[in-house]
């Protein structure tokens, strides 16, 4: 039955691997005219009897896609036949097949029917040589190989992630290493080890650079000199008749380091200037000791502990450094409450001292003048007190008592070093200034 299929047999030639011209027979089975999706087949018959068959789908009469390749199991050939899209004369023009490197069996022939929508092939053959069973990718890598690579990459990434997570959580759970106390970054302040490299709070980071001894000495002597000038400018020697109330006001400023009470020893006219200067300097320096009224309230709260142990000394040093840091950083120096407290303390001290020593005041200056200048002196004392408080070193004002002399300026000792450790032998910064006291005027009162 004529179903419209046509066979075309043409002789052709190819070149084998040795460069020889090999004749072969090309048999083409074409679909009926007008069929658009039927597959044509082209069979290449080698001189040795080996047959290669290629199926090509035709759409609208034009070859569009190579769908399968089969070869018989005759002897293996090494030639590479060049086959191209079939032209109108059913001759080969240039399409290359793959080299035949393995053998396969094929008994299939096309059995076209008029009712088939596609060509059917009955076969018992293996796939042609050079064609992988899996679909090859566009760059020659098979789908199976590509899938394996993807799976391997995923597994590798997962393992790496698990490893990094394990190391991270293990580090977090590890106890912190103890600080190496022999490193240069570690500084011992008052028995406390502080690590300067620590990114958190460090005591060492808030401790200011200590002032040199000469700076401390100069600043203390400057204040005592100004106190002496205040007495020289506003007070004179006199022999006033003092009431019991006037003597009581004078005794309020008694230092305890005079041969007798202030109201009594001032009866010695030749020593009045030195005695009044002693009382003024003593009261100013006492006002910047712990609890003193000329220190800001935050700093004045420092505990006063005599004969303290090393642990107490360390705690006091830490407290003092922290308090000085808070005073600076929290801007207490500009806090209205702090400023008001200091202003009132200076005002009260100036008024009380001025009234008490009015019997010895020069008449050419008013009480207001003396009070105003005293307030400036008190402000300078407060500044010195805050500066000394913030120093890592600790300083002491030492007074002594004698029946024949008085200390106008006390001895100044450095008792703790830059790390807050007690010095075995205090260092003398200022020897002090002494003046003799003539006792003729009040000797009889002491007997």
C-alpha positions as CSV (number, residue, x, y, z in Angstrom):
1,X,0.0,0.0,0.0
2,X,1.4,3.4,-1.0
3,X,1.4,5.4,2.1
4,X,3.4,8.4,0.7
5,X,6.8,7.4,2.1
6,X,9.7,7.5,-0.3
7,X,13.1,5.8,-0.2
8,X,16.2,7.5,-1.8
9,X,19.5,5.6,-2.2
10,X,22.6,7.6,-3.2
11,X,26.3,6.7,-3.1
12,X,28.5,8.9,-1.0
13,X,32.1,9.1,0.3
14,X,33.7,9.9,3.7
15,X,37.3,10.1,5.1
16,X,38.4,7.5,7.6
17,X,40.9,8.2,10.5
18,X,43.9,7.4,8.2
19,X,42.8,9.9,5.6
20,X,41.5,7.3,3.1
21,X,38.5,7.8,0.9
22,X,35.8,5.3,2.0
23,X,32.7,4.8,-0.1
24,X,29.4,4.3,1.7
25,X,25.7,4.1,0.7
26,X,23.1,6.6,2.1
27,X,19.5,5.4,2.2
28,X,16.9,8.0,3.2
29,X,13.3,7.3,4.1
30,X,11.3,10.5,3.6
31,X,7.8,11.1,5.1
32,X,4.8,11.8,2.9
33,X,4.5,15.3,1.6
34,X,2.6,17.5,3.9
35,X,3.3,15.6,7.1
36,X,4.8,18.0,9.7
37,X,5.7,15.9,12.7
38,X,6.9,12.6,11.2
39,X,10.4,11.4,11.6
40,X,12.5,10.6,8.5
41,X,15.4,8.2,8.8
42,X,18.8,8.2,7.1
43,X,20.9,5.0,7.0
44,X,24.6,5.0,6.3
45,X,25.9,1.6,5.0
46,X,29.7,1.1,5.3
47,X,31.6,-1.2,2.9
48,X,32.1,-3.6,5.9
49,X,28.4,-3.9,6.4
50,X,28.2,-1.7,9.4
51,X,25.0,0.4,9.3
52,X,24.3,3.7,11.1
53,X,20.8,5.0,11.2
54,X,19.8,8.6,12.1
55,X,16.2,9.7,12.6
56,X,15.3,13.3,11.8
57,X,12.0,15.0,12.6
58,X,10.6,17.1,9.7
59,X,8.4,20.1,10.4
60,X,6.7,21.6,7.4
61,X,8.9,19.6,5.2
62,X,12.2,20.8,6.7
63,X,14.6,18.8,8.9
64,X,14.5,20.3,12.5
65,X,15.9,17.8,15.0
66,X,18.0,14.7,15.2
67,X,16.1,12.4,17.5
68,X,18.1,9.2,17.7
69,X,21.2,7.3,16.4
70,X,21.6,3.6,16.1
71,X,24.4,1.4,14.7
72,X,24.5,-2.3,13.8
73,X,27.0,-4.7,15.5
74,X,29.1,-5.3,12.5
75,X,32.7,-4.4,12.7
76,X,33.7,-1.1,14.3
77,X,34.5,1.8,12.0
78,X,36.8,4.7,12.8
79,X,35.7,7.0,10.0
80,X,33.6,10.0,10.8
81,X,30.9,10.4,8.1
82,X,29.9,14.0,7.5
83,X,26.2,14.4,7.2
84,X,24.3,17.6,7.1
85,X,20.7,18.6,6.8
86,X,19.2,16.9,3.7
87,X,18.7,19.1,0.8
88,X,16.2,18.7,-2.0
89,X,18.4,16.2,-3.8
90,X,18.7,14.0,-0.6
91,X,22.5,14.4,-0.6
92,X,24.8,14.9,2.4
93,X,26.2,18.4,3.0
94,X,28.0,18.5,6.3
95,X,26.3,17.3,9.5
96,X,28.8,15.3,11.6
97,X,28.0,12.1,13.5
98,X,29.9,11.0,16.6
99,X,32.8,8.5,16.2
100,X,31.7,4.9,16.4
101,X,33.6,3.6,19.5
102,X,31.3,0.9,20.7
103,X,29.0,-1.6,19.0
104,X,25.3,-2.1,19.4
105,X,22.6,-4.2,17.7
106,X,19.7,-2.8,15.7
107,X,17.0,-4.6,13.8
108,X,14.6,-1.7,13.7
109,X,13.0,-0.5,10.5
110,X,10.3,2.1,10.2
111,X,6.8,0.7,9.8
112,X,4.9,3.8,8.8
113,X,1.2,3.8,8.7
114,X,-1.2,6.4,7.4
115,X,-2.8,6.9,10.8
116,X,0.4,7.2,13.0
117,X,1.1,10.7,14.3
118,X,4.7,9.8,14.8
119,X,7.0,7.2,13.4
120,X,7.4,4.0,15.4
121,X,10.6,2.0,15.5
122,X,10.8,-1.6,16.7
123,X,14.2,-2.1,18.0
124,X,16.5,-4.1,20.4
125,X,19.5,-1.8,20.4
126,X,21.7,0.1,22.8
127,X,22.3,3.8,22.5
128,X,24.8,4.9,19.9
129,X,28.4,5.4,20.9
130,X,29.3,8.8,22.3
131,X,25.8,9.5,23.6
132,X,25.4,9.4,27.4
133,X,22.2,7.9,28.8
134,X,21.6,11.1,30.8
135,X,20.8,14.3,29.0
136,X,24.0,16.2,28.4
137,X,24.2,19.8,29.4
138,X,25.0,22.5,27.0
139,X,28.7,22.6,27.9
140,X,29.2,18.8,27.7
141,X,28.5,18.0,31.4
142,X,25.8,15.5,31.9
143,X,22.8,16.3,34.1
144,X,23.7,13.5,36.5
145,X,27.2,15.0,37.0
146,X,25.8,18.5,37.4
147,X,23.3,17.3,40.0
148,X,26.0,15.5,41.9
149,X,28.1,18.6,41.9
150,X,25.2,20.7,43.3
151,X,24.5,18.1,46.0
152,X,28.1,18.0,47.0
153,X,28.3,21.7,47.2
154,X,25.2,21.9,49.4
155,X,26.6,19.2,51.7
156,X,30.0,20.9,51.9
157,X,28.4,24.2,52.8
158,X,26.3,22.6,55.5
159,X,29.3,20.9,57.0
160,X,31.3,24.1,57.0
161,X,28.4,26.0,58.7
162,X,28.1,23.4,61.4
163,X,31.8,23.6,62.1
164,X,31.8,27.3,62.4
165,X,28.8,27.2,64.7
166,X,30.4,24.6,66.9
167,X,33.6,26.7,67.2
168,X,31.6,29.9,68.0
169,X,29.4,28.4,70.7
170,X,32.4,26.5,72.2
171,X,34.3,29.8,72.5
172,X,31.3,31.5,74.2
173,X,30.9,28.7,76.7
174,X,34.6,28.7,77.6
175,X,35.4,30.4,80.9
176,X,37.3,33.6,80.6
177,X,41.0,33.3,80.9
178,X,42.6,34.8,84.0
179,X,44.5,38.0,83.4
180,X,48.2,37.7,83.2
181,X,49.3,39.9,86.0
182,X,52.8,40.1,84.8
183,X,52.0,41.8,81.5
184,X,52.8,45.5,80.8
185,X,49.1,46.2,80.3
186,X,48.3,45.3,83.9
187,X,48.8,48.0,86.5
188,X,48.4,47.5,90.2
189,X,46.6,50.4,91.9
190,X,46.2,50.1,95.7
191,X,46.3,46.3,95.4
192,X,43.8,46.3,92.5
193,X,44.8,44.7,89.2
194,X,43.4,46.7,86.3
195,X,43.9,45.7,82.7
196,X,44.4,48.8,80.4
197,X,43.6,46.8,77.3
198,X,40.1,45.9,78.6
199,X,37.4,47.4,76.5
200,X,35.1,47.6,79.5
201,X,35.5,49.7,82.6
202,X,39.1,50.1,83.8
203,X,40.2,51.9,86.9
204,X,43.5,52.7,85.3
205,X,41.6,54.6,82.5
206,X,40.1,57.1,84.9
207,X,43.1,57.8,87.0
208,X,44.7,61.1,86.0
209,X,48.4,61.6,85.4
210,X,50.0,62.4,88.8
211,X,51.4,65.9,89.3
212,X,55.1,66.1,90.1
213,X,56.2,67.0,93.7
214,X,57.3,70.5,92.8
215,X,53.9,71.3,91.3
216,X,52.2,70.2,94.5
217,X,54.6,72.1,96.7
218,X,54.2,75.3,94.6
219,X,50.4,75.3,94.7
220,X,50.2,74.7,98.4
221,X,52.7,77.5,99.1
222,X,50.8,79.9,96.8
223,X,47.7,79.5,98.8
224,X,49.5,80.0,102.2
225,X,51.2,83.1,100.7
226,X,47.8,84.6,99.7
227,X,46.5,83.9,103.2
228,X,49.5,85.8,104.6
229,X,48.8,88.7,102.3
230,X,45.2,88.8,103.4
231,X,46.3,89.3,107.0
232,X,49.0,91.8,106.1
233,X,46.5,93.9,104.0
234,X,43.5,93.9,106.3
235,X,44.7,93.4,109.9
236,X,47.2,95.1,112.3
237,X,48.6,94.6,115.7
238,X,46.5,95.9,118.5
239,X,45.7,95.5,122.2
240,X,41.9,95.6,122.3
241,X,39.8,95.0,125.3
242,X,37.9,91.8,124.5
243,X,34.5,90.9,125.8
244,X,33.8,87.3,126.7
245,X,31.7,87.0,123.5
246,X,34.6,88.3,121.4
247,X,37.0,85.8,123.1
248,X,34.5,83.0,122.4
249,X,34.4,84.0,118.7
250,X,38.2,83.9,118.5
251,X,38.4,80.6,120.2
252,X,36.0,79.1,117.6
253,X,38.9,79.3,115.2
254,X,41.4,77.8,117.6
255,X,43.6,75.2,116.0
256,X,44.7,73.3,119.0
257,X,48.4,73.9,118.0
258,X,49.0,77.1,119.9
259,X,50.6,77.3,123.3
260,X,47.2,78.3,124.8
261,X,43.7,79.2,123.6
262,X,43.5,81.6,120.6
263,X,41.7,84.3,122.6
264,X,44.5,84.2,125.2
265,X,47.6,83.9,123.1
266,X,46.5,86.8,120.9
267,X,47.2,89.0,123.9
268,X,50.9,88.8,122.9
269,X,51.0,91.8,120.6
270,X,54.4,91.0,119.0
271,X,53.1,87.6,117.8
272,X,49.6,88.7,116.7
273,X,50.3,88.7,112.9
274,X,51.9,85.2,113.0
275,X,49.1,83.8,115.2
276,X,46.3,85.2,113.0
277,X,48.0,83.9,109.9
278,X,48.4,80.5,111.5
279,X,44.7,80.4,112.4
280,X,43.6,81.4,108.9
281,X,45.9,78.9,107.1
282,X,44.9,76.1,109.5
283,X,41.1,76.8,109.0
284,X,41.4,77.0,105.2
285,X,43.4,73.7,104.9
286,X,41.1,71.9,107.3
287,X,38.2,73.0,105.1
288,X,39.5,70.9,102.2
289,X,40.2,67.8,104.3
290,X,37.7,65.0,104.3
291,X,34.4,66.4,105.5
292,X,35.6,70.0,105.0
293,X,33.1,72.7,104.1
294,X,35.1,74.0,101.2
295,X,35.0,70.7,99.3
296,X,32.1,69.9,97.0
297,X,29.6,67.7,98.9
298,X,30.3,64.7,96.6
299,X,34.0,64.8,97.6
300,X,33.6,65.9,101.2
301,X,31.9,62.6,102.0
302,X,35.2,60.8,102.0
303,X,35.4,58.6,105.2
304,X,38.1,59.5,107.8
305,X,39.7,56.4,109.2
306,X,42.7,56.4,111.4
307,X,45.2,53.5,111.6
308,X,43.5,51.9,108.6
309,X,44.6,48.5,107.2
310,X,45.9,47.9,103.7
311,X,42.4,46.7,102.5
312,X,40.8,49.9,103.8
313,X,43.5,52.0,102.2
314,X,42.8,50.2,98.9
315,X,39.1,50.8,99.2
316,X,39.5,54.5,100.1
317,X,41.8,55.0,97.1
318,X,39.3,53.4,94.7
319,X,36.5,55.4,96.2
320,X,38.4,58.6,95.8
321,X,39.4,58.0,92.2
322,X,35.8,57.0,91.3
323,X,34.4,60.1,93.1
324,X,36.8,62.4,91.3
325,X,35.9,60.8,88.0
326,X,32.2,61.2,88.6
327,X,32.7,64.9,89.7
328,X,34.5,65.6,86.4
329,X,32.3,63.5,84.0
330,X,28.9,64.1,85.6
331,X,29.6,67.9,85.5
332,X,29.1,68.3,89.2
333,X,31.4,71.4,89.0
334,X,28.5,73.2,87.2
335,X,25.7,71.6,89.1
336,X,23.6,74.4,90.8
337,X,23.3,72.4,94.0
338,X,27.0,71.9,94.3
339,X,27.8,75.5,93.4
340,X,25.2,76.8,95.9
341,X,26.7,74.7,98.7
342,X,30.2,75.9,98.0
343,X,29.1,79.5,97.7
344,X,27.3,79.3,101.1
345,X,30.2,77.6,102.8
346,X,32.7,80.3,101.6
347,X,30.3,83.1,102.6
348,X,29.7,81.7,106.1
349,X,33.4,81.1,106.7
350,X,34.3,84.6,105.4
351,X,31.7,86.3,107.6
352,X,32.5,84.3,110.8
353,X,36.3,84.9,110.5
354,X,35.9,88.5,109.6
355,X,33.6,89.2,112.6
356,X,35.8,87.2,115.0
357,X,39.0,89.2,114.1
358,X,37.3,92.6,113.7
359,X,39.2,93.8,116.9
360,X,42.4,93.4,115.0
361,X,41.2,94.9,111.6
362,X,42.7,97.9,109.9
363,X,40.2,100.8,110.0
364,X,40.8,102.0,106.5
365,X,39.0,98.9,105.0
366,X,35.3,98.0,105.6
367,X,34.0,94.7,106.7
368,X,32.6,94.2,103.2
369,X,36.1,94.6,101.7
370,X,37.5,92.0,104.1
371,X,34.6,89.5,103.4
372,X,34.9,89.9,99.7
373,X,38.6,89.2,99.6
374,X,38.2,86.3,102.0
375,X,35.6,84.8,99.7
376,X,38.1,84.9,96.8
377,X,40.7,83.2,99.1
378,X,38.1,80.5,99.9
379,X,37.4,79.9,96.2
380,X,41.1,79.4,95.6
381,X,41.2,77.0,98.5
382,X,38.3,75.0,97.0
383,X,40.1,74.8,93.7
384,X,43.3,73.5,95.5
385,X,41.2,71.0,97.5
386,X,39.5,69.5,94.4
387,X,42.9,69.2,92.6
388,X,44.6,67.5,95.5
389,X,41.6,65.1,96.0
390,X,41.8,63.9,92.4
391,X,45.6,63.2,92.6
392,X,46.5,59.5,92.8
393,X,49.0,60.4,95.5
394,X,47.8,61.3,99.0
395,X,49.1,64.3,100.9
396,X,48.9,65.2,104.6
397,X,49.2,68.6,106.4
398,X,51.0,68.1,109.6
399,X,51.0,70.6,112.5
400,X,52.9,70.5,115.7
401,X,52.5,72.2,119.0
402,X,55.1,74.0,121.0
403,X,55.2,76.4,124.0
404,X,57.8,78.6,122.3
405,X,56.9,78.6,118.6
406,X,54.0,78.2,116.2
407,X,53.7,76.7,112.7
408,X,52.5,79.4,110.4
409,X,52.6,76.9,107.5
410,X,52.4,73.2,108.2
411,X,54.6,70.4,106.9
412,X,53.3,68.8,103.8
413,X,54.0,65.1,103.4
414,X,53.3,62.6,100.6
415,X,52.0,59.5,102.3
416,X,50.8,57.4,99.3
417,X,52.4,56.9,96.0
418,X,51.0,57.1,92.4
419,X,49.4,53.7,92.6
420,X,47.7,54.4,96.0
421,X,50.2,52.3,98.0
422,X,51.2,53.6,101.4
423,X,54.8,54.8,101.6
424,X,56.9,53.2,104.3
425,X,58.5,56.5,104.9
426,X,56.5,59.6,104.0
427,X,58.1,62.0,101.6
428,X,58.5,65.6,102.9
429,X,57.4,68.2,100.3
430,X,57.3,71.3,102.5
431,X,59.2,71.6,105.8
432,X,56.8,74.2,107.2
433,X,57.2,77.7,108.5
434,X,57.7,78.3,112.2
435,X,57.7,81.5,114.2
436,X,58.6,82.1,117.8
437,X,56.0,83.2,120.3
438,X,56.8,85.5,123.2
439,X,54.9,84.4,126.3
440,X,55.3,87.4,128.6
441,X,51.9,88.7,128.1
442,X,50.0,85.6,129.1
443,X,52.5,83.5,131.1
444,X,50.7,84.2,134.3
445,X,47.4,82.9,132.9
446,X,49.1,79.5,132.1
447,X,50.5,79.0,135.7
